[in-house]
């Protein structure tokens, strides 16, 4: 990856598509070819299409890591299929990197680079309740 401009970073847009054996009994409510896309932090579903909450819960922990550039030897770079969380359902969810999108740090968080507390914000409270 080339060095992004000052305060900018890149994430991959992702497409997550349902794949299943032909004529398989599917229990998660999906149909082969159903999909959603992730553009930055925005989950985009096609009009009129749903997606199982349980399937989504199984996928969510992996998606931010899959959005980021990874080493070619990292399994995040090579592995793309995630099993349906229902052990009796033969579907897989194929995660594909489809494009790169550029973001500005200052447009995605109030915390400045370096991690200082933003002006006007309360400092974090410690475990013992002290600031």
N, CA, C and O atoms as a GROMACS GRO file, in nm:
protein
  524
    1UNK      N    1   0.085  -0.118   0.000
    1UNK     CA    2   0.000   0.000   0.000
    1UNK      C    3   0.089   0.123   0.000
    1UNK      O    4   0.188   0.128   0.073
    2UNK      N    5   0.055   0.220  -0.079
    2UNK     CA    6   0.129   0.345  -0.081
    2UNK      C    7   0.093   0.426   0.042
    2UNK      O    8  -0.014   0.409   0.100
    3UNK      N    9   0.183   0.514   0.081
    3UNK     CA   10   0.161   0.598   0.199
    3UNK      C   11   0.046   0.694   0.174
    3UNK      O   12   0.054   0.777   0.083
    4UNK      N   13  -0.064   0.685   0.253
    4UNK     CA   14  -0.177   0.776   0.234
    4UNK      C   15  -0.137   0.920   0.267
    4UNK      O   16  -0.039   0.944   0.337
    5UNK      N   17  -0.214   1.013   0.216
    5UNK     CA   18  -0.193   1.154   0.248
    5UNK      C   19  -0.209   1.175   0.398
    5UNK      O   20  -0.260   1.088   0.468
    6UNK      N   21  -0.164   1.290   0.446
    6UNK     CA   22  -0.171   1.322   0.589
    6UNK      C   23  -0.312   1.297   0.642
    6UNK      O   24  -0.410   1.339   0.580
    7UNK      N   25  -0.321   1.232   0.754
    7UNK     CA   26  -0.442   1.197   0.830
    7UNK      C   27  -0.541   1.111   0.754
    7UNK      O   28  -0.656   1.099   0.797
    8UNK      N   29  -0.502   1.050   0.644
    8UNK     CA   30  -0.593   0.963   0.570
    8UNK      C   31  -0.553   0.817   0.586
    8UNK      O   32  -0.437   0.784   0.609
    9UNK      N   33  -0.653   0.730   0.574
    9UNK     CA   34  -0.629   0.587   0.578
    9UNK      C   35  -0.725   0.520   0.480
    9UNK      O   36  -0.824   0.579   0.437
   10UNK      N   37  -0.694   0.394   0.446
   10UNK     CA   38  -0.775   0.320   0.350
   10UNK      C   39  -0.833   0.195   0.414
   10UNK      O   40  -0.768   0.130   0.496
   11UNK      N   41  -0.954   0.164   0.376
   11UNK     CA   42  -1.019   0.039   0.413
   11UNK      C   43  -1.075  -0.024   0.286
   11UNK      O   44  -1.111   0.046   0.191
   12UNK      N   45  -1.082  -0.155   0.285
   12UNK     CA   46  -1.148  -0.224   0.176
   12UNK      C   47  -1.298  -0.220   0.196
   12UNK      O   48  -1.347  -0.238   0.308
   13UNK      N   49  -1.372  -0.197   0.089
   13UNK     CA   50  -1.516  -0.226   0.089
   13UNK      C   51  -1.527  -0.377   0.078
   13UNK      O   52  -1.448  -0.441   0.008
   14UNK      N   53  -1.624  -0.434   0.146
   14UNK     CA   54  -1.643  -0.580   0.144
   14UNK      C   55  -1.779  -0.616   0.088
   14UNK      O   56  -1.876  -0.541   0.102
   15UNK      N   57  -1.785  -0.731   0.026
   15UNK     CA   58  -1.911  -0.792  -0.015
   15UNK      C   59  -1.915  -0.929   0.051
   15UNK      O   60  -1.822  -1.007   0.038
   16UNK      N   61  -2.024  -0.957   0.121
   16UNK     CA   62  -2.042  -1.086   0.188
   16UNK      C   63  -2.159  -1.154   0.119
   16UNK      O   64  -2.272  -1.104   0.122
   17UNK      N   65  -2.130  -1.268   0.055
   17UNK     CA   66  -2.231  -1.337  -0.026
   17UNK      C   67  -2.255  -1.478   0.026
   17UNK      O   68  -2.162  -1.547   0.068
   18UNK      N   69  -2.380  -1.518   0.024
   18UNK     CA   70  -2.419  -1.653   0.066
   18UNK      C   71  -2.387  -1.751  -0.046
   18UNK      O   72  -2.428  -1.733  -0.161
   19UNK      N   73  -2.313  -1.856  -0.011
   19UNK     CA   74  -2.287  -1.966  -0.104
   19UNK      C   75  -2.332  -2.095  -0.037
   19UNK      O   76  -2.316  -2.112   0.084
   20UNK      N   77  -2.388  -2.185  -0.117
   20UNK     CA   78  -2.439  -2.312  -0.062
   20UNK      C   79  -2.440  -2.416  -0.173
   20UNK      O   80  -2.449  -2.381  -0.291
   21UNK      N   81  -2.432  -2.543  -0.136
   21UNK     CA   82  -2.445  -2.649  -0.236
   21UNK      C   83  -2.582  -2.643  -0.303
   21UNK      O   84  -2.680  -2.603  -0.241
   22UNK      N   85  -2.587  -2.682  -0.429
   22UNK     CA   86  -2.713  -2.684  -0.504
   22UNK      C   87  -2.814  -2.773  -0.431
   22UNK      O   88  -2.780  -2.882  -0.385
   23UNK      N   89  -2.937  -2.726  -0.422
   23UNK     CA   90  -3.048  -2.800  -0.360
   23UNK      C   91  -3.028  -2.828  -0.211
   23UNK      O   92  -3.091  -2.918  -0.156
   24UNK      N   93  -2.939  -2.752  -0.145
   24UNK     CA   94  -2.917  -2.773  -0.002
   24UNK      C   95  -3.034  -2.717   0.079
   24UNK      O   96  -3.094  -2.616   0.040
   25UNK      N   97  -3.065  -2.781   0.189
   25UNK     CA   98  -3.165  -2.730   0.284
   25UNK      C   99  -3.096  -2.623   0.367
   25UNK      O  100  -3.000  -2.651   0.439
   26UNK      N  101  -3.146  -2.499   0.357
   26UNK     CA  102  -3.083  -2.386   0.426
   26UNK      C  103  -3.172  -2.346   0.544
   26UNK      O  104  -3.293  -2.327   0.528
   27UNK      N  105  -3.112  -2.335   0.662
   27UNK     CA  106  -3.188  -2.308   0.783
   27UNK      C  107  -3.178  -2.164   0.831
   27UNK      O  108  -3.252  -2.125   0.921
   28UNK      N  109  -3.089  -2.085   0.774
   28UNK     CA  110  -3.068  -1.949   0.826
   28UNK      C  111  -3.152  -1.845   0.752
   28UNK      O  112  -3.136  -1.725   0.774
   29UNK      N  113  -3.241  -1.890   0.664
   29UNK     CA  114  -3.329  -1.796   0.594
   29UNK      C  115  -3.266  -1.732   0.473
   29UNK      O  116  -3.329  -1.648   0.408
   30UNK      N  117  -3.144  -1.768   0.440
   30UNK     CA  118  -3.075  -1.708   0.326
   30UNK      C  119  -3.102  -1.786   0.199
   30UNK      O  120  -3.150  -1.900   0.202
   31UNK      N  121  -3.069  -1.723   0.087
   31UNK     CA  122  -3.072  -1.790  -0.044
   31UNK      C  123  -2.935  -1.772  -0.107
   31UNK      O  124  -2.874  -1.666  -0.091
   32UNK      N  125  -2.884  -1.872  -0.178
   32UNK     CA  126  -2.757  -1.852  -0.247
   32UNK      C  127  -2.763  -1.725  -0.332
   32UNK      O  128  -2.860  -1.702  -0.404
   33UNK      N  129  -2.658  -1.646  -0.321
   33UNK     CA  130  -2.654  -1.519  -0.393
   33UNK      C  131  -2.695  -1.400  -0.309
   33UNK      O  132  -2.663  -1.286  -0.345
   34UNK      N  133  -2.767  -1.422  -0.197
   34UNK     CA  134  -2.796  -1.310  -0.107
   34UNK      C  135  -2.664  -1.248  -0.063
   34UNK      O  136  -2.564  -1.318  -0.051
   35UNK      N  137  -2.664  -1.119  -0.040
   35UNK     CA  138  -2.539  -1.053   0.000
   35UNK      C  139  -2.568  -0.924   0.074
   35UNK      O  140  -2.680  -0.874   0.075
   36UNK      N  141  -2.463  -0.874   0.136
   36UNK     CA  142  -2.462  -0.736   0.183
   36UNK      C  143  -2.322  -0.683   0.155
   36UNK      O  144  -2.228  -0.759   0.133
   37UNK      N  145  -2.311  -0.551   0.156
   37UNK     CA  146  -2.181  -0.488   0.138
   37UNK      C  147  -2.151  -0.400   0.258
   37UNK      O  148  -2.241  -0.348   0.324
   38UNK      N  149  -2.024  -0.385   0.284
   38UNK     CA  150  -1.978  -0.299   0.392
   38UNK      C  151  -1.892  -0.190   0.328
   38UNK      O  152  -1.786  -0.218   0.272
   39UNK      N  153  -1.939  -0.066   0.337
   39UNK     CA  154  -1.868   0.050   0.285
   39UNK      C  155  -1.824   0.132   0.406
   39UNK      O  156  -1.904   0.203   0.466
   40UNK      N  157  -1.697   0.120   0.442
   40UNK     CA  158  -1.652   0.182   0.566
   40UNK      C  159  -1.725   0.116   0.682
   40UNK      O  160  -1.714  -0.005   0.700
   41UNK      N  161  -1.799   0.194   0.758
   41UNK     CA  162  -1.875   0.136   0.869
   41UNK      C  163  -2.022   0.112   0.834
   41UNK      O  164  -2.099   0.066   0.918
   42UNK      N  165  -2.061   0.141   0.711
   42UNK     CA  166  -2.201   0.132   0.672
   42UNK      C  167  -2.233  -0.003   0.607
   42UNK      O  168  -2.174  -0.041   0.506
   43UNK      N  169  -2.327  -0.074   0.667
   43UNK     CA  170  -2.375  -0.202   0.615
   43UNK      C  171  -2.487  -0.174   0.516
   43UNK      O  172  -2.586  -0.111   0.550
   44UNK      N  173  -2.470  -0.222   0.393
   44UNK     CA  174  -2.566  -0.194   0.286
   44UNK      C  175  -2.632  -0.325   0.241
   44UNK      O  176  -2.564  -0.417   0.195
   45UNK      N  177  -2.764  -0.331   0.255
   45UNK     CA  178  -2.842  -0.446   0.207
   45UNK      C  179  -2.918  -0.406   0.082
   45UNK      O  180  -2.965  -0.292   0.072
   46UNK      N  181  -2.932  -0.496  -0.014
   46UNK     CA  182  -3.016  -0.465  -0.130
   46UNK      C  183  -3.161  -0.445  -0.084
   46UNK      O  184  -3.203  -0.504   0.015
   47UNK      N  185  -3.237  -0.363  -0.156
   47UNK     CA  186  -3.378  -0.340  -0.119
   47UNK      C  187  -3.455  -0.472  -0.109
   47UNK      O  188  -3.445  -0.558  -0.197
   48UNK      N  189  -3.531  -0.487  -0.002
   48UNK     CA  190  -3.617  -0.603   0.015
   48UNK      C  191  -3.548  -0.730   0.062
   48UNK      O  192  -3.614  -0.833   0.078
   49UNK      N  193  -3.418  -0.726   0.084
   49UNK     CA  194  -3.347  -0.846   0.127
   49UNK      C  195  -3.309  -0.835   0.274
   49UNK      O  196  -3.260  -0.731   0.317
   50UNK      N  197  -3.331  -0.940   0.350
   50UNK     CA  198  -3.290  -0.945   0.489
   50UNK      C  199  -3.163  -1.025   0.505
   50UNK      O  200  -3.108  -1.077   0.408
   51UNK      N  201  -3.116  -1.034   0.629
   51UNK     CA  202  -2.998  -1.115   0.659
   51UNK      C  203  -3.011  -1.159   0.803
   51UNK      O  204  -3.039  -1.077   0.891
   52UNK      N  205  -2.991  -1.286   0.829
   52UNK     CA  206  -3.008  -1.342   0.962
   52UNK      C  207  -2.921  -1.272   1.066
   52UNK      O  208  -2.801  -1.253   1.045
   53UNK      N  209  -2.982  -1.235   1.178
   53UNK     CA  210  -2.909  -1.173   1.287
   53UNK      C  211  -2.800  -1.266   1.340
   53UNK      O  212  -2.691  -1.219   1.373
   54UNK      N  213  -2.827  -1.394   1.347
   54UNK     CA  214  -2.729  -1.490   1.400
   54UNK      C  215  -2.612  -1.506   1.303
   54UNK      O  216  -2.497  -1.517   1.346
   55UNK      N  217  -2.641  -1.506   1.173
   55UNK     CA  218  -2.533  -1.513   1.074
   55UNK      C  219  -2.449  -1.386   1.081
   55UNK      O  220  -2.326  -1.392   1.075
   56UNK      N  221  -2.515  -1.272   1.092
   56UNK     CA  222  -2.444  -1.145   1.101
   56UNK      C  223  -2.356  -1.141   1.226
   56UNK      O  224  -2.243  -1.091   1.221
   57UNK      N  225  -2.406  -1.192   1.338
   57UNK     CA  226  -2.328  -1.194   1.461
   57UNK      C  227  -2.202  -1.278   1.447
   57UNK      O  228  -2.098  -1.246   1.506
   58UNK      N  229  -2.208  -1.386   1.368
   58UNK     CA  230  -2.090  -1.469   1.345
   58UNK      C  231  -1.987  -1.398   1.258
   58UNK      O  232  -1.867  -1.422   1.271
   59UNK      N  233  -2.034  -1.312   1.169
   59UNK     CA  234  -1.946  -1.242   1.075
   59UNK      C  235  -1.885  -1.115   1.131
   59UNK      O  236  -1.771  -1.082   1.098
   60UNK      N  237  -1.957  -1.043   1.215
   60UNK     CA  238  -1.915  -0.910   1.259
   60UNK      C  239  -1.773  -0.903   1.315
   60UNK      O  240  -1.701  -0.808   1.281
   61UNK      N  241  -1.728  -0.996   1.398
   61UNK     CA  242  -1.591  -0.983   1.451
   61UNK      C  243  -1.483  -0.988   1.344
   61UNK      O  244  -1.373  -0.935   1.364
   62UNK      N  245  -1.512  -1.049   1.231
   62UNK     CA  246  -1.411  -1.066   1.126
   62UNK      C  247  -1.404  -0.948   1.030
   62UNK      O  248  -1.300  -0.923   0.969
   63UNK      N  249  -1.513  -0.875   1.014
   63UNK     CA  250  -1.523  -0.775   0.908
   63UNK      C  251  -1.424  -0.659   0.923
   63UNK      O  252  -1.361  -0.623   0.823
   64UNK      N  253  -1.405  -0.598   1.041
   64UNK     CA  254  -1.307  -0.490   1.049
   64UNK      C  255  -1.164  -0.535   1.014
   64UNK      O  256  -1.089  -0.460   0.953
   65UNK      N  257  -1.129  -0.656   1.053
   65UNK     CA  258  -0.996  -0.707   1.018
   65UNK      C  259  -0.984  -0.731   0.868
   65UNK      O  260  -0.880  -0.704   0.809
   66UNK      N  261  -1.090  -0.782   0.808
   66UNK     CA  262  -1.089  -0.808   0.664
   66UNK      C  263  -1.085  -0.678   0.584
   66UNK      O  264  -1.038  -0.678   0.470
   67UNK      N  265  -1.132  -0.568   0.642
   67UNK     CA  266  -1.130  -0.438   0.574
   67UNK      C  267  -0.988  -0.381   0.563
   67UNK      O  268  -0.963  -0.296   0.477
   68UNK      N  269  -0.898  -0.426   0.647
   68UNK     CA  270  -0.765  -0.368   0.652
   68UNK      C  271  -0.666  -0.449   0.568
   68UNK      O  272  -0.683  -0.569   0.547
   69UNK      N  273  -0.564  -0.380   0.520
   69UNK     CA  274  -0.457  -0.446   0.445
   69UNK      C  275  -0.388  -0.544   0.539
   69UNK      O  276  -0.360  -0.511   0.654
   70UNK      N  277  -0.361  -0.664   0.490
   70UNK     CA  278  -0.293  -0.764   0.572
   70UNK      C  279  -0.179  -0.824   0.491
   70UNK      O  280  -0.176  -0.817   0.368
   71UNK      N  281  -0.086  -0.883   0.562
   71UNK     CA  282   0.028  -0.949   0.499
   71UNK      C  283  -0.021  -1.064   0.411
   71UNK      O  284  -0.120  -1.129   0.445
   72UNK      N  285   0.047  -1.089   0.301
   72UNK     CA  286   0.002  -1.195   0.210
   72UNK      C  287   0.004  -1.333   0.276
   72UNK      O  288  -0.065  -1.424   0.228
   73UNK      N  289   0.081  -1.352   0.383
   73UNK     CA  290   0.086  -1.480   0.453
   73UNK      C  291  -0.012  -1.488   0.569
   73UNK      O  292  -0.025  -1.594   0.631
   74UNK      N  293  -0.081  -1.382   0.599
   74UNK     CA  294  -0.182  -1.378   0.705
   74UNK      C  295  -0.307  -1.451   0.654
   74UNK      O  296  -0.346  -1.434   0.538
   75UNK      N  297  -0.369  -1.531   0.738
   75UNK     CA  298  -0.488  -1.605   0.694
   75UNK      C  299  -0.601  -1.512   0.656
   75UNK      O  300  -0.689  -1.552   0.579
   76UNK      N  301  -0.602  -1.389   0.706
   76UNK     CA  302  -0.706  -1.292   0.666
   76UNK      C  303  -0.694  -1.257   0.518
   76UNK      O  304  -0.792  -1.216   0.457
   77UNK      N  305  -0.576  -1.274   0.461
   77UNK     CA  306  -0.557  -1.245   0.319
   77UNK      C  307  -0.604  -1.360   0.230
   77UNK      O  308  -0.641  -1.337   0.115
   78UNK      N  309  -0.602  -1.482   0.281
   78UNK     CA  310  -0.633  -1.598   0.197
   78UNK      C  311  -0.770  -1.661   0.224
   78UNK      O  312  -0.836  -1.706   0.130
   79UNK      N  313  -0.812  -1.665   0.348
   79UNK     CA  314  -0.937  -1.733   0.383
   79UNK      C  315  -1.054  -1.638   0.364
   79UNK      O  316  -1.051  -1.524   0.410
   80UNK      N  317  -1.157  -1.685   0.296
   80UNK     CA  318  -1.269  -1.597   0.263
   80UNK      C  319  -1.404  -1.652   0.307
   80UNK      O  320  -1.499  -1.576   0.319
   81UNK      N  321  -1.416  -1.782   0.332
   81UNK     CA  322  -1.545  -1.842   0.363
   81UNK      C  323  -1.562  -1.862   0.513
   81UNK      O  324  -1.472  -1.910   0.582
   82UNK      N  325  -1.680  -1.824   0.562
   82UNK     CA  326  -1.716  -1.839   0.704
   82UNK      C  327  -1.840  -1.927   0.709
   82UNK      O  328  -1.936  -1.904   0.635
   83UNK      N  329  -1.839  -2.026   0.797
   83UNK     CA  330  -1.952  -2.118   0.809
   83UNK      C  331  -2.070  -2.050   0.877
   83UNK      O  332  -2.054  -1.963   0.962
   84UNK      N  333  -2.189  -2.092   0.837
   84UNK     CA  334  -2.310  -2.049   0.906
   84UNK      C  335  -2.300  -2.094   1.051
   84UNK      O  336  -2.250  -2.204   1.077
   85UNK      N  337  -2.345  -2.013   1.146
   85UNK     CA  338  -2.335  -2.054   1.287
   85UNK      C  339  -2.427  -2.171   1.324
   85UNK      O  340  -2.406  -2.233   1.428
   86UNK      N  341  -2.526  -2.202   1.241
   86UNK     CA  342  -2.611  -2.319   1.265
   86UNK      C  343  -2.535  -2.441   1.215
   86UNK      O  344  -2.509  -2.452   1.095
   87UNK      N  345  -2.498  -2.534   1.302
   87UNK     CA  346  -2.418  -2.650   1.259
   87UNK      C  347  -2.490  -2.740   1.158
   87UNK      O  348  -2.426  -2.823   1.094
   88UNK      N  349  -2.621  -2.726   1.145
   88UNK     CA  350  -2.696  -2.809   1.050
   88UNK      C  351  -2.719  -2.739   0.916
   88UNK      O  352  -2.777  -2.797   0.825
   89UNK      N  353  -2.673  -2.616   0.904
   89UNK     CA  354  -2.693  -2.538   0.782
   89UNK      C  355  -2.565  -2.542   0.698
   89UNK      O  356  -2.458  -2.510   0.750
   90UNK      N  357  -2.573  -2.582   0.572
   90UNK     CA  358  -2.453  -2.598   0.489
   90UNK      C  359  -2.402  -2.468   0.425
   90UNK      O  360  -2.304  -2.472   0.350
   91UNK      N  361  -2.465  -2.356   0.452
   91UNK     CA  362  -2.424  -2.232   0.386
   91UNK      C  363  -2.288  -2.185   0.436
   91UNK      O  364  -2.244  -2.216   0.547
   92UNK      N  365  -2.224  -2.109   0.349
   92UNK     CA  366  -2.101  -2.038   0.381
   92UNK      C  367  -2.123  -1.892   0.341
   92UNK      O  368  -2.204  -1.862   0.253
   93UNK      N  369  -2.051  -1.804   0.406
   93UNK     CA  370  -2.057  -1.663   0.373
   93UNK      C  371  -1.920  -1.623   0.319
   93UNK      O  372  -1.822  -1.625   0.392
   94UNK      N  373  -1.916  -1.588   0.193
   94UNK     CA  374  -1.789  -1.555   0.126
   94UNK      C  375  -1.764  -1.405   0.136
   94UNK      O  376  -1.843  -1.325   0.086
   95UNK      N  377  -1.653  -1.369   0.201
   95UNK     CA  378  -1.616  -1.229   0.219
   95UNK      C  379  -1.514  -1.192   0.111
   95UNK      O  380  -1.406  -1.250   0.104
   96UNK      N  381  -1.551  -1.096   0.026
   96UNK     CA  382  -1.463  -1.050  -0.082
   96UNK      C  383  -1.428  -0.904  -0.063
   96UNK      O  384  -1.513  -0.822  -0.029
   97UNK      N  385  -1.302  -0.874  -0.085
   97UNK     CA  386  -1.259  -0.734  -0.086
   97UNK      C  387  -1.288  -0.681  -0.226
   97UNK      O  388  -1.236  -0.734  -0.324
   98UNK      N  389  -1.371  -0.577  -0.236
   98UNK     CA  390  -1.415  -0.533  -0.369
   98UNK      C  391  -1.356  -0.400  -0.414
   98UNK      O  392  -1.346  -0.377  -0.534
   99UNK      N  393  -1.316  -0.314  -0.323
   99UNK     CA  394  -1.260  -0.184  -0.361
   99UNK      C  395  -1.195  -0.125  -0.237
   99UNK      O  396  -1.219  -0.170  -0.125
  100UNK      N  397  -1.114  -0.022  -0.258
  100UNK     CA  398  -1.058   0.052  -0.145
  100UNK      C  399  -1.126   0.186  -0.136
  100UNK      O  400  -1.161   0.248  -0.237
  101UNK      N  401  -1.145   0.230  -0.014
  101UNK     CA  402  -1.208   0.359   0.012
  101UNK      C  403  -1.116   0.436   0.108
  101UNK      O  404  -1.062   0.378   0.202
  102UNK      N  405  -1.100   0.564   0.083
  102UNK     CA  406  -1.012   0.648   0.163
  102UNK      C  407  -1.095   0.730   0.262
  102UNK      O  408  -1.200   0.784   0.226
  103UNK      N  409  -1.047   0.738   0.386
  103UNK     CA  410  -1.114   0.812   0.493
  103UNK      C  411  -1.017   0.910   0.556
  103UNK      O  412  -0.895   0.889   0.555
  104UNK      N  413  -1.071   1.018   0.612
  104UNK     CA  414  -0.992   1.113   0.689
  104UNK      C  415  -1.013   1.085   0.837
  104UNK      O  416  -1.127   1.071   0.883
  105UNK      N  417  -0.905   1.078   0.911
  105UNK     CA  418  -0.912   1.054   1.054
  105UNK      C  419  -1.007   1.150   1.122
  105UNK      O  420  -1.091   1.109   1.203
  106UNK      N  421  -0.996   1.279   1.091
  106UNK     CA  422  -1.077   1.380   1.158
  106UNK      C  423  -1.226   1.371   1.127
  106UNK      O  424  -1.308   1.430   1.197
  107UNK      N  425  -1.262   1.296   1.021
  107UNK     CA  426  -1.404   1.279   0.987
  107UNK      C  427  -1.462   1.150   1.046
  107UNK      O  428  -1.581   1.124   1.031
  108UNK      N  429  -1.378   1.071   1.112
  108UNK     CA  430  -1.425   0.944   1.167
  108UNK      C  431  -1.418   0.939   1.319
  108UNK      O  432  -1.470   0.845   1.380
  109UNK      N  433  -1.354   1.038   1.381
  109UNK     CA  434  -1.343   1.040   1.527
  109UNK      C  435  -1.317   1.182   1.576
  109UNK      O  436  -1.265   1.266   1.502
  110UNK      N  437  -1.354   1.208   1.701
  110UNK     CA  438  -1.324   1.337   1.763
  110UNK      C  439  -1.188   1.336   1.830
  110UNK      O  440  -1.135   1.441   1.866
  111UNK      N  441  -1.130   1.217   1.846
  111UNK     CA  442  -1.000   1.204   1.913
  111UNK      C  443  -0.890   1.239   1.813
  111UNK      O  444  -0.880   1.176   1.707
  112UNK      N  445  -0.807   1.339   1.846
  112UNK     CA  446  -0.700   1.376   1.754
  112UNK      C  447  -0.592   1.268   1.746
  112UNK      O  448  -0.580   1.185   1.836
  113UNK      N  449  -0.513   1.271   1.640
  113UNK     CA  450  -0.401   1.178   1.626
  113UNK      C  451  -0.308   1.204   1.745
  113UNK      O  452  -0.276   1.319   1.775
  114UNK      N  453  -0.267   1.099   1.810
  114UNK     CA  454  -0.188   1.111   1.931
  114UNK      C  455  -0.268   1.073   2.054
  114UNK      O  456  -0.211   1.049   2.161
  115UNK      N  457  -0.403   1.068   2.040
  115UNK     CA  458  -0.488   1.016   2.147
  115UNK      C  459  -0.523   1.113   2.258
  115UNK      O  460  -0.579   1.069   2.359
  116UNK      N  461  -0.493   1.242   2.247
  116UNK     CA  462  -0.529   1.337   2.352
  116UNK      C  463  -0.681   1.347   2.363
  116UNK      O  464  -0.753   1.322   2.266
  117UNK      N  465  -0.729   1.383   2.480
  117UNK     CA  466  -0.873   1.399   2.502
  117UNK      C  467  -0.919   1.523   2.425
  117UNK      O  468  -0.857   1.629   2.438
  118UNK      N  469  -1.026   1.513   2.346
  118UNK     CA  470  -1.074   1.629   2.272
  118UNK      C  471  -1.114   1.743   2.364
  118UNK      O  472  -1.159   1.721   2.477
  119UNK      N  473  -1.097   1.865   2.316
  119UNK     CA  474  -1.134   1.984   2.393
  119UNK      C  475  -1.281   1.976   2.431
  119UNK      O  476  -1.366   1.949   2.346
  120UNK      N  477  -1.311   2.000   2.559
  120UNK     CA  478  -1.449   1.998   2.606
  120UNK      C  479  -1.497   1.860   2.647
  120UNK      O  480  -1.607   1.847   2.701
  121UNK      N  481  -1.417   1.757   2.623
  121UNK     CA  482  -1.458   1.621   2.660
  121UNK      C  483  -1.408   1.589   2.800
  121UNK      O  484  -1.304   1.640   2.843
  122UNK      N  485  -1.481   1.505   2.868
  122UNK     CA  486  -1.440   1.460   3.000
  122UNK      C  487  -1.329   1.357   2.985
  122UNK      O  488  -1.337   1.271   2.896
  123UNK      N  489  -1.225   1.362   3.069
  123UNK     CA  490  -1.124   1.256   3.065
  123UNK      C  491  -1.186   1.125   3.110
  123UNK      O  492  -1.284   1.125   3.185
  124UNK      N  493  -1.131   1.013   3.065
  124UNK     CA  494  -1.188   0.883   3.103
  124UNK      C  495  -1.182   0.861   3.254
  124UNK      O  496  -1.091   0.910   3.321
  125UNK      N  497  -1.278   0.787   3.306
  125UNK     CA  498  -1.284   0.753   3.447
  125UNK      C  499  -1.211   0.621   3.466
  125UNK      O  500  -1.234   0.526   3.391
  126UNK      N  501  -1.122   0.615   3.567
  126UNK     CA  502  -1.047   0.493   3.595
  126UNK      C  503  -1.134   0.390   3.665
  126UNK      O  504  -1.249   0.417   3.698
  127UNK      N  505  -1.078   0.272   3.688
  127UNK     CA  506  -1.150   0.163   3.754
  127UNK      C  507  -1.196   0.200   3.895
  127UNK      O  508  -1.298   0.151   3.944
  128UNK      N  509  -1.120   0.288   3.961
  128UNK     CA  510  -1.155   0.326   4.097
  128UNK      C  511  -1.243   0.450   4.102
  128UNK      O  512  -1.270   0.502   4.210
  129UNK      N  513  -1.289   0.498   3.987
  129UNK     CA  514  -1.378   0.613   3.980
  129UNK      C  515  -1.306   0.747   3.976
  129UNK      O  516  -1.371   0.851   3.968
  130UNK      N  517  -1.172   0.747   3.982
  130UNK     CA  518  -1.098   0.872   3.977
  130UNK      C  519  -1.071   0.913   3.834
  130UNK      O  520  -1.058   0.829   3.745
  131UNK      N  521  -1.063   1.042   3.814
  131UNK     CA  522  -1.029   1.098   3.682
  131UNK      C  523  -0.882   1.125   3.675
  131UNK      O  524  -0.832   1.172   3.573
   0.00000   0.00000   0.00000
